[in-house]
């Protein structure tokens, strides 16, 4: 399975500021995703990070609030913009598939970034 | 919305088998059953998945009923480190298909 790292692992931020979270994979992957897990809740998909094109957002999530980049097959960033306390969550990236086609349909998750907005 | 229903919580004695049920009565013919678990403060961990045959790997066994409307994840010898939230998810095996996480089952392995 892919080894996924996220930076930062946690942060405490002031409202109105922005934070960029990085996701790095140790091998090329076809798909990368960003999820949010609010306190005591299950995971919710934010968007699919597409390499070389704009991310595909789920209902309730918009690019202005959660801009995403994916410059290559091993790296993606998620920015949480103009933060409010309601954005306090764990943000997780996940990956699926190898570069040569169907190698795996499982998704593997990073360790998460725990964000607290004060 | 999640297409599965699971008990909210379960207890299991250390060293015994943990049997976690999942109902997925509306599963489609091309949808697989996936199991993940999330240990506190960590990202979800893939456990196993299957279509219609029973599956086994080094972590667990997956038993799927013949009509595919329910399944059971079996941890044969539960340890304290297996305490986690276990998610049962149905999803078609196509790239880009979303994993929809429900609330899962909180398994507590007791000494």
Interface residues (C-beta under 8 A of the other chain):
Chain A: X1 X4 X30 X31 X42 X43 X44 X45 X48 X58 X92 X94 X96 X97 X102 X105 X106 X107 X108 X109 X110 X111 X112 X114
Chain B: X32 X34 X41 X42 X43 X44 X45 X46 X49 X87 X93 X94 X95 X96 X98 X99 X100 X101 X102 X103 X104
